[in-house]
């Protein structure tokens, strides 16, 4: 891929989600970055390889713009934005609002879900035992009195 192809793909990926001036600003920035790195002695191909896929780079820029930076996805060494690689957005428009999905695609999200379920179970158990401990001083004497009354009334007959 050449610099021109890279910048065209970056522009195309950014056009759907950002204003024209922000798109141009980012394209100019990465064009300048590539030039600076080439001046430092790196080949254009090497710089483009370091930058990676322009669709993924665009996703990072878009997420940084709207405050939903997902750079930790790449640090986990896992998934990429495959829909962006093919040129489609993974975000769905709903009433003008962007909706981000929450999947259980990493171990810590699964662990967090399990801990949440355990916490709910513990809270329910605590509430039940609390109710029992509040009612026990009232219910136990009533049961004892009822048993005594039955025993006494059973002897009379």
Secondary structure as UniProt FT lines:
FT   HELIX           3..15
FT   TURN            16..17
FT   HELIX           20..39
FT   TURN            40..41
FT   HELIX           44..51
FT   HELIX           54..66
FT   HELIX           72..75
FT   TURN            76..77
FT   HELIX           82..85
FT   TURN            86..87
FT   STRAND          92..94
FT   TURN            95..96
FT   STRAND          97..99
FT   HELIX           107..156
//
